[in-house]
Amino acid sequence: MSATDIVSADIAAVAALEPRPLARAMLRGFACRCPNCGKGSLFGRFLKPVATCAVCGEDYTAQRADDAPPYFTMIIVGHLLVPPMVAVQLANSFSVITYMAVCIPLIGLSAAALLQPVKGAIVAFQWAMRMHGFDRNGNEPTVELP
């Protein structure tokens, strides 16, 4: 069996599975809710996902968010806060100490506030795309190299 036959069989197996809407799952994950039912809590502690959803029983032990949440959080916070910070600096003549006394806590609080929702969205993305063992039927595609 060639590699293209294996990939074609895996694509057919994934297409036969029930759909998992990506946008809905990520919005539920961003709200720190179960991407499957939208009712159960996704986190037991600040950044520790629960093992299973208390409402629908979805298993989250397969999630592997790793370093993605901090990277995406830095990108989001940077794109949201840098333009207003530059505009304020150009429009006013604050001292460096005043400017830093306002900006550093603002950046830290914004990053801390976004970290958990971003991690929830990444876990939900993995669930919707059936990554890392998130296929409860055991139909996760497997690609074997020739």
Contacts in CASP RR format, 6 or more apart in sequence:
PFRMAT RR
TARGET T0000
AUTHOR 0000-0000-0000
METHOD contacts of the structure
MODEL  1
MSATDIVSADIAAVAALEPRPLARAMLRGFACRCPNCGKGSLFGRFLKPV
ATCAVCGEDYTAQRADDAPPYFTMIIVGHLLVPPMVAVQLANSFSVITYM
AVCIPLIGLSAAALLQPVKGAIVAFQWAMRMHGFDRNGNEPTVELP
2 146 0 8 1.000
3 143 0 8 1.000
3 144 0 8 1.000
3 145 0 8 1.000
3 146 0 8 1.000
6 143 0 8 1.000
6 144 0 8 1.000
7 143 0 8 1.000
10 141 0 8 1.000
10 142 0 8 1.000
10 143 0 8 1.000
11 141 0 8 1.000
13 139 0 8 1.000
13 141 0 8 1.000
14 130 0 8 1.000
14 139 0 8 1.000
14 141 0 8 1.000
16 139 0 8 1.000
17 130 0 8 1.000
17 135 0 8 1.000
17 137 0 8 1.000
17 139 0 8 1.000
20 35 0 8 1.000
20 127 0 8 1.000
20 128 0 8 1.000
20 129 0 8 1.000
20 130 0 8 1.000
21 128 0 8 1.000
22 125 0 8 1.000
22 128 0 8 1.000
22 129 0 8 1.000
24 35 0 8 1.000
25 35 0 8 1.000
25 36 0 8 1.000
25 124 0 8 1.000
25 125 0 8 1.000
25 127 0 8 1.000
25 128 0 8 1.000
26 35 0 8 1.000
26 121 0 8 1.000
26 124 0 8 1.000
26 125 0 8 1.000
26 128 0 8 1.000
27 121 0 8 1.000
28 34 0 8 1.000
28 35 0 8 1.000
28 38 0 8 1.000
28 124 0 8 1.000
29 35 0 8 1.000
29 42 0 8 1.000
29 117 0 8 1.000
29 120 0 8 1.000
29 121 0 8 1.000
29 123 0 8 1.000
29 124 0 8 1.000
30 117 0 8 1.000
30 118 0 8 1.000
30 120 0 8 1.000
30 121 0 8 1.000
30 124 0 8 1.000
31 38 0 8 1.000
31 117 0 8 1.000
32 41 0 8 1.000
32 42 0 8 1.000
32 43 0 8 1.000
32 116 0 8 1.000
32 117 0 8 1.000
32 120 0 8 1.000
33 39 0 8 1.000
33 40 0 8 1.000
33 41 0 8 1.000
33 42 0 8 1.000
34 40 0 8 1.000
34 41 0 8 1.000
34 42 0 8 1.000
34 53 0 8 1.000
34 55 0 8 1.000
34 56 0 8 1.000
34 58 0 8 1.000
35 42 0 8 1.000
35 58 0 8 1.000
35 123 0 8 1.000
35 124 0 8 1.000
35 127 0 8 1.000
35 128 0 8 1.000
36 53 0 8 1.000
36 56 0 8 1.000
36 58 0 8 1.000
36 127 0 8 1.000
37 53 0 8 1.000
37 55 0 8 1.000
37 56 0 8 1.000
37 58 0 8 1.000
38 55 0 8 1.000
39 55 0 8 1.000
39 56 0 8 1.000
40 53 0 8 1.000
40 54 0 8 1.000
40 55 0 8 1.000
40 56 0 8 1.000
41 50 0 8 1.000
41 53 0 8 1.000
41 54 0 8 1.000
42 49 0 8 1.000
42 50 0 8 1.000
42 53 0 8 1.000
42 60 0 8 1.000
42 120 0 8 1.000
42 123 0 8 1.000
42 124 0 8 1.000
43 49 0 8 1.000
43 50 0 8 1.000
43 116 0 8 1.000
43 120 0 8 1.000
44 50 0 8 1.000
46 116 0 8 1.000
47 69 0 8 1.000
47 115 0 8 1.000
47 116 0 8 1.000
47 119 0 8 1.000
49 60 0 8 1.000
49 63 0 8 1.000
49 119 0 8 1.000
49 120 0 8 1.000
49 123 0 8 1.000
50 60 0 8 1.000
51 59 0 8 1.000
51 60 0 8 1.000
51 61 0 8 1.000
52 58 0 8 1.000
52 59 0 8 1.000
52 60 0 8 1.000
52 61 0 8 1.000
53 60 0 8 1.000
58 127 0 8 1.000
58 136 0 8 1.000
59 136 0 8 1.000
60 123 0 8 1.000
60 127 0 8 1.000
62 126 0 8 1.000
62 132 0 8 1.000
62 133 0 8 1.000
62 134 0 8 1.000
63 123 0 8 1.000
63 126 0 8 1.000
63 127 0 8 1.000
63 132 0 8 1.000
63 134 0 8 1.000
64 126 0 8 1.000
64 131 0 8 1.000
64 132 0 8 1.000
65 119 0 8 1.000
65 120 0 8 1.000
65 122 0 8 1.000
65 123 0 8 1.000
65 126 0 8 1.000
68 122 0 8 1.000
69 115 0 8 1.000
69 118 0 8 1.000
69 119 0 8 1.000
69 120 0 8 1.000
69 122 0 8 1.000
70 115 0 8 1.000
72 118 0 8 1.000
72 122 0 8 1.000
73 111 0 8 1.000
73 114 0 8 1.000
73 115 0 8 1.000
73 118 0 8 1.000
74 111 0 8 1.000
76 114 0 8 1.000
76 118 0 8 1.000
77 107 0 8 1.000
77 108 0 8 1.000
77 110 0 8 1.000
77 111 0 8 1.000
77 114 0 8 1.000
78 107 0 8 1.000
80 110 0 8 1.000
81 103 0 8 1.000
81 106 0 8 1.000
81 107 0 8 1.000
81 110 0 8 1.000
85 103 0 8 1.000
88 94 0 8 1.000
88 99 0 8 1.000
89 99 0 8 1.000
94 102 0 8 1.000
125 131 0 8 1.000
126 132 0 8 1.000
126 134 0 8 1.000
127 134 0 8 1.000
130 140 0 8 1.000
130 141 0 8 1.000
133 140 0 8 1.000
134 140 0 8 1.000
END
